[in-house]
Amino acid sequence: MRLLLILLTAAVGLNTVFFALWLGGLQAPPGDAGEAAFATFRNLQWPVTMGLFVYSMVSWARHRRVLPLAGTPFAEVEGLVNSLMADAGIRRTVTVRLGPRIGGRAYVVGLPRRPFLVFGPELLALWLKDEGSRTLFTAIARHEVAHLRSRDLWSYTLVTMLRVVNVCTGAFVLFALTLNATVARNENLPFELPTAVARVIALIVVIELVARVFLRAREHDADRYAAEGSLEPIVAALRDSSSTSAAPVLRGWLRRHPTRGVRRMALLEPERLLESSPGQVFLGACTGGVFLVTLQDMLLRFTPSASHGDTPIATGLIVGIPLTLFVAYTAWRDTWYAGLTGGRPKTLVTAAVLSAGLVVGSYAALYTRVSGYGDTGIPLRVSTILGVAAGALLLCGWLSLVGSTWFRVDPAGASLKRFTGFSVPAAAVVGGWVFAVVWTWSARLRGILLGCGAEEFRDHPVCLSPTPEADILGTVPGLVLSPWLAVAAVAAALPITVPRLIGPSTAKDPDRG
């Protein structure tokens, strides 16, 4: 969940900064860096302020629609909730309210220091029925209290604000694009404007999907907390007559909350939550591809020209390390799931989805496309795509090997702190090296392909070479060869060697991750 929250925050921040930089560049006179910086700061306030305003108004409207329980037949529910709060070790005061318009739903809303627990009338009606209905209602109330116990109201508030800022930023970008298209006179606008609008909409949708994945993971965590005391009541409360397997995949992705059947299966078979999700990997990889292109473009604009040759290396490291950790936890969880169920890790699927997401994301980047500085995505050449896929397969295969090695030594996961202590730093080094090599190779190849399109460079020896990919690979020996390769090799061997030296005694380690 933390990685999803970081991914969402970074993606929304990227789009917001893009809007401010692009619009600031249009407003400032050419070459006036001070005015451009001031205009960028001024424009940065618009989507953020509008997003916070819309969030505040929606929260205010939700508070206005709820009613106190005093004077209703459900007044005893507040005492039940307070007792559940005390059992969970929560000392803060929580106000319980009736939501006349939410039917059979319940939710926690408000500021983290002043939360409201709202129940719909259909749920509260269970309290007035028989003992079995009261047990179901208590299980549902325990789930809502679990949100407060896990302290996820902070993250929920942040995600809600980020979702609103994402939509507001997208609306501002679309408005600015349309306005710029009506003012500028460009014969290519009929073709460029629809493409730019499609990229803006695609990025808004990707960010919204990341937010919904986070919200679904949040519900599973609350279910796990709620089921700690007794599993049967919460499972009974989640019983659903509909078949979850028949639910369309698209509908599942668009839902902000998992279906009752999915949540029930996750409680009965908790190892299902460890299974690799190709959709999450694709969202992370697509966002990573956007980051690669955008950060590369920003570094080229705001660094001295003498250091432009090192910007792909820096870009690959800065983006590659967090992206590797995002993929690593997915691969390691899937390795444990495969070990517990007797299956095989989805290494090939994860690598294929990772490479596809990187390529797609590199062409969805807004900053260079909208500002009209040419195509800077990963070149769509067979050799280049195979190179990216080989790097993704190398990384995912190594991550799966690390996970399977530790699983054989510690199948119960008793020493997860020790595992992450060795594996996370190693993954950062190896992943940073892999992405630095792949992106440097791709970025320099793209530069040559763009340069060779100009008339004055067509007779250059590099442009006449039948194998430009191999020629470019030879220009990055500092990454491919020592000392970087030696450091990456040592980092790759460390988390594989250590568990074999420690032996199966780590299963008795009292640490719990």
WOZIMO-V845930 format. One record per residue. N is the residue number from 0. RES is the residue in one small letter. SS is DSSP state (hx for helix, st for strand, lp for the rest). PSI is psi in whole degrees, 0 to 359 (* if undefined). Layout:
BEGIN
{{N/RES/SS/PSI} {N/RES/SS/PSI}}
END
This chain:
BEGIN
{{0/m/lp/322} {1/r/hx/321} {2/l/hx/321} {3/l/hx/321} {4/l/hx/319} {5/i/hx/317} {6/l/hx/316} {7/l/hx/315} {8/t/hx/316} {9/a/hx/321} {10/a/hx/315} {11/v/hx/318} {12/g/hx/322} {13/l/hx/313} {14/n/hx/321} {15/t/hx/316} {16/v/hx/322} {17/f/hx/312} {18/f/hx/315} {19/a/hx/317} {20/l/hx/315} {21/w/hx/312} {22/l/hx/325} {23/g/hx/323} {24/g/hx/328} {25/l/hx/327} {26/q/hx/328} {27/a/lp/150} {28/p/lp/150} {29/p/lp/131} {30/g/lp/355} {31/d/lp/91} {32/a/hx/322} {33/g/hx/315} {34/e/hx/323} {35/a/hx/319} {36/a/hx/318} {37/f/hx/317} {38/a/hx/324} {39/t/hx/314} {40/f/hx/319} {41/r/hx/317} {42/n/hx/333} {43/l/hx/334} {44/q/hx/334} {45/w/hx/301} {46/p/hx/324} {47/v/hx/313} {48/t/hx/317} {49/m/hx/320} {50/g/hx/316} {51/l/hx/323} {52/f/hx/313} {53/v/hx/318} {54/y/hx/317} {55/s/hx/319} {56/m/hx/320} {57/v/hx/318} {58/s/hx/319} {59/w/hx/319} {60/a/hx/321} {61/r/hx/321} {62/h/hx/326} {63/r/hx/335} {64/r/lp/355} {65/v/st/155} {66/l/st/150} {67/p/st/156} {68/l/lp/345} {69/a/lp/133} {70/g/lp/0} {71/t/lp/164} {72/p/lp/355} {73/f/lp/20} {74/a/lp/331} {75/e/hx/343} {76/v/hx/325} {77/e/hx/322} {78/g/hx/322} {79/l/hx/315} {80/v/hx/319} {81/n/hx/323} {82/s/hx/321} {83/l/hx/323} {84/m/hx/317} {85/a/hx/320} {86/d/hx/327} {87/a/lp/358} {88/g/lp/23} {89/i/lp/124} {90/r/lp/344} {91/r/lp/162} {92/t/lp/129} {93/v/lp/128} {94/t/st/128} {95/v/st/134} {96/r/st/161} {97/l/st/127} {98/g/st/98} {99/p/lp/338} {100/r/lp/3} {101/i/lp/3} {102/g/lp/241} {103/g/lp/24} {104/r/lp/167} {105/a/st/149} {106/y/st/162} {107/v/st/132} {108/v/st/167} {109/g/st/180} {110/l/st/151} {111/p/lp/330} {112/r/lp/341} {113/r/st/72} {114/p/st/156} {115/f/st/136} {116/l/st/115} {117/v/st/130} {118/f/st/144} {119/g/st/159} {120/p/hx/327} {121/e/hx/325} {122/l/hx/315} {123/l/hx/333} {124/a/hx/334} {125/l/hx/330} {126/w/hx/334} {127/l/hx/1} {128/k/lp/211} {129/d/lp/181} {130/e/hx/323} {131/g/hx/321} {132/s/hx/323} {133/r/hx/325} {134/t/hx/318} {135/l/hx/318} {136/f/hx/321} {137/t/hx/321} {138/a/hx/320} {139/i/hx/318} {140/a/hx/322} {141/r/hx/325} {142/h/hx/316} {143/e/hx/322} {144/v/hx/329} {145/a/hx/329} {146/h/hx/321} {147/l/hx/324} {148/r/hx/320} {149/s/lp/357} {150/r/lp/36} {151/d/lp/4} {152/l/hx/331} {153/w/hx/310} {154/s/hx/324} {155/y/hx/318} {156/t/hx/317} {157/l/hx/315} {158/v/hx/319} {159/t/hx/315} {160/m/hx/321} {161/l/hx/323} {162/r/hx/319} {163/v/hx/317} {164/v/hx/322} {165/n/hx/313} {166/v/hx/318} {167/c/hx/318} {168/t/hx/316} {169/g/hx/320} {170/a/hx/319} {171/f/hx/319} {172/v/hx/315} {173/l/hx/319} {174/f/hx/315} {175/a/hx/322} {176/l/hx/313} {177/t/hx/318} {178/l/hx/317} {179/n/hx/325} {180/a/hx/326} {181/t/hx/333} {182/v/hx/315} {183/a/lp/151} {184/r/lp/101} {185/n/lp/126} {186/e/lp/341} {187/n/lp/358} {188/l/hx/320} {189/p/hx/337} {190/f/hx/324} {191/e/hx/322} {192/l/hx/311} {193/p/hx/324} {194/t/hx/316} {195/a/hx/318} {196/v/hx/319} {197/a/hx/322} {198/r/hx/321} {199/v/hx/312} {200/i/hx/319} {201/a/hx/317} {202/l/hx/323} {203/i/hx/317} {204/v/hx/318} {205/v/hx/316} {206/i/hx/320} {207/e/hx/322} {208/l/hx/321} {209/v/hx/317} {210/a/hx/321} {211/r/hx/327} {212/v/hx/318} {213/f/hx/315} {214/l/hx/325} {215/r/hx/320} {216/a/hx/326} {217/r/hx/320} {218/e/hx/321} {219/h/hx/322} {220/d/hx/319} {221/a/hx/321} {222/d/hx/319} {223/r/hx/319} {224/y/hx/316} {225/a/hx/333} {226/a/lp/3} {227/e/lp/319} {228/g/lp/311} {229/s/lp/127} {230/l/hx/324} {231/e/hx/316} {232/p/hx/318} {233/i/hx/326} {234/v/hx/319} {235/a/hx/322} {236/a/hx/335} {237/l/lp/4} {238/r/lp/132} {239/d/lp/133} {240/s/lp/342} {241/s/lp/151} {242/s/lp/120} {243/t/hx/331} {244/s/hx/338} {245/a/hx/354} {246/a/lp/134} {247/p/lp/147} {248/v/hx/319} {249/l/hx/317} {250/r/hx/321} {251/g/hx/322} {252/w/hx/327} {253/l/hx/348} {254/r/lp/142} {255/r/lp/338} {256/h/lp/145} {257/p/lp/154} {258/t/lp/163} {259/r/hx/320} {260/g/hx/319} {261/v/hx/318} {262/r/hx/322} {263/r/hx/317} {264/m/hx/325} {265/a/hx/329} {266/l/hx/320} {267/l/hx/327} {268/e/lp/78} {269/p/hx/340} {270/e/hx/346} {271/r/hx/330} {272/l/hx/346} {273/l/hx/344} {274/e/lp/142} {275/s/lp/139} {276/s/lp/103} {277/p/hx/328} {278/g/hx/318} {279/q/hx/320} {280/v/hx/319} {281/f/hx/317} {282/l/hx/316} {283/g/hx/318} {284/a/hx/321} {285/c/hx/317} {286/t/hx/322} {287/g/hx/320} {288/g/hx/321} {289/v/hx/316} {290/f/hx/319} {291/l/hx/311} {292/v/hx/316} {293/t/hx/314} {294/l/hx/320} {295/q/hx/315} {296/d/hx/318} {297/m/hx/319} {298/l/hx/322} {299/l/hx/328} {300/r/hx/325} {301/f/hx/12} {302/t/lp/156} {303/p/lp/149} {304/s/hx/336} {305/a/hx/336} {306/s/hx/11} {307/h/hx/331} {308/g/hx/339} {309/d/hx/354} {310/t/hx/324} {311/p/hx/324} {312/i/hx/313} {313/a/hx/320} {314/t/hx/314} {315/g/hx/321} {316/l/hx/313} {317/i/hx/319} {318/v/hx/324} {319/g/hx/325} {320/i/hx/306} {321/p/hx/326} {322/l/hx/322} {323/t/hx/316} {324/l/hx/324} {325/f/hx/314} {326/v/hx/326} {327/a/hx/313} {328/y/hx/326} {329/t/hx/314} {330/a/hx/320} {331/w/hx/319} {332/r/hx/319} {333/d/hx/327} {334/t/hx/317} {335/w/hx/320} {336/y/hx/316} {337/a/hx/321} {338/g/hx/322} {339/l/hx/330} {340/t/hx/358} {341/g/lp/16} {342/g/lp/199} {343/r/lp/144} {344/p/lp/151} {345/k/lp/56} {346/t/hx/312} {347/l/hx/318} {348/v/hx/315} {349/t/hx/317} {350/a/hx/318} {351/a/hx/317} {352/v/hx/321} {353/l/hx/312} {354/s/hx/320} {355/a/hx/318} {356/g/hx/321} {357/l/hx/316} {358/v/hx/313} {359/v/hx/315} {360/g/hx/326} {361/s/hx/338} {362/y/hx/355} {363/a/hx/0} {364/a/lp/136} {365/l/lp/319} {366/y/hx/307} {367/t/hx/324} {368/r/hx/310} {369/v/hx/323} {370/s/lp/1} {371/g/lp/37} {372/y/lp/22} {373/g/lp/175} {374/d/lp/120} {375/t/lp/19} {376/g/lp/176} {377/i/lp/126} {378/p/lp/135} {379/l/lp/67} {380/r/lp/147} {381/v/hx/315} {382/s/hx/322} {383/t/hx/315} {384/i/hx/319} {385/l/hx/324} {386/g/hx/316} {387/v/hx/317} {388/a/hx/323} {389/a/hx/319} {390/g/hx/318} {391/a/hx/320} {392/l/hx/320} {393/l/hx/314} {394/l/hx/311} {395/c/hx/323} {396/g/hx/318} {397/w/hx/318} {398/l/hx/318} {399/s/hx/323} {400/l/hx/318} {401/v/hx/314} {402/g/hx/316} {403/s/hx/327} {404/t/hx/314} {405/w/hx/327} {406/f/hx/319} {407/r/hx/327} {408/v/hx/324} {409/d/lp/72} {410/p/lp/336} {411/a/lp/352} {412/g/lp/35} {413/a/lp/342} {414/s/lp/49} {415/l/hx/328} {416/k/hx/319} {417/r/hx/321} {418/f/hx/310} {419/t/hx/328} {420/g/hx/325} {421/f/hx/321} {422/s/hx/323} {423/v/hx/310} {424/p/hx/321} {425/a/hx/319} {426/a/hx/323} {427/a/hx/319} {428/v/hx/310} {429/v/hx/313} {430/g/hx/320} {431/g/hx/319} {432/w/hx/314} {433/v/hx/312} {434/f/hx/327} {435/a/hx/317} {436/v/hx/311} {437/v/hx/315} {438/w/hx/322} {439/t/hx/316} {440/w/hx/314} {441/s/hx/316} {442/a/hx/319} {443/r/hx/325} {444/l/hx/319} {445/r/hx/320} {446/g/hx/320} {447/i/hx/318} {448/l/hx/321} {449/l/hx/318} {450/g/hx/323} {451/c/hx/346} {452/g/lp/342} {453/a/lp/148} {454/e/hx/323} {455/e/hx/346} {456/f/hx/5} {457/r/lp/334} {458/d/lp/10} {459/h/lp/143} {460/p/hx/323} {461/v/hx/322} {462/c/hx/334} {463/l/hx/353} {464/s/lp/135} {465/p/lp/345} {466/t/lp/70} {467/p/hx/332} {468/e/hx/315} {469/a/hx/324} {470/d/hx/320} {471/i/hx/321} {472/l/hx/328} {473/g/lp/350} {474/t/lp/1} {475/v/lp/49} {476/p/hx/334} {477/g/hx/335} {478/l/hx/320} {479/v/hx/322} {480/l/lp/189} {481/s/lp/154} {482/p/lp/349} {483/w/hx/319} {484/l/hx/321} {485/a/hx/318} {486/v/hx/316} {487/a/hx/323} {488/a/hx/318} {489/v/hx/317} {490/a/hx/324} {491/a/hx/326} {492/a/hx/333} {493/l/hx/305} {494/p/hx/349} {495/i/hx/326} {496/t/hx/321} {497/v/hx/311} {498/p/hx/330} {499/r/hx/328} {500/l/hx/323} {501/i/hx/320} {502/g/lp/182} {503/p/hx/0} {504/s/hx/341} {505/t/hx/341} {506/a/hx/340} {507/k/hx/5} {508/d/lp/128} {509/p/lp/350} {510/d/lp/140} {511/r/lp/123} {512/g/lp/*}}
END
